[in-house]
């Protein structure tokens, strides 16, 4: 890509396809699955064939699609639970090093004064 910087435009659809069909570590599901209710078929399956493609029957497709749509609410709920658990793990990890401090009225605190919020008053009150 470094040599031919113009090629990124041709590569973008494949990059987006890969991104949207790869399961996320946070949810365990791909964005494609969460959007459409089933996993996408990779281009290799289309050209070479696969069991899923070989056993496909048009008359069963509508019934299966309705079944997937009925189960989507449950899949979304499971994904939300996984995401919440992931966010709690991340928060616990980052909060391990945080030391809580309670400031009382009259305590001295260090305040960083930036050029855009300098105040000329003696008390340093915000205006």
Protein Blocks (a to p, Z undefined) as FASTA:
>chain_A
ZZmmmlmmmmmmmmmmmmmmpccfklopafklmmnopacddfklmmnopfklmmpcfklm
mmmmmmmmmmmmmmmmmmmmmmmmmmmmmmmmmmmmpccddddehiacdddddfklccfb
fnlpaZZ
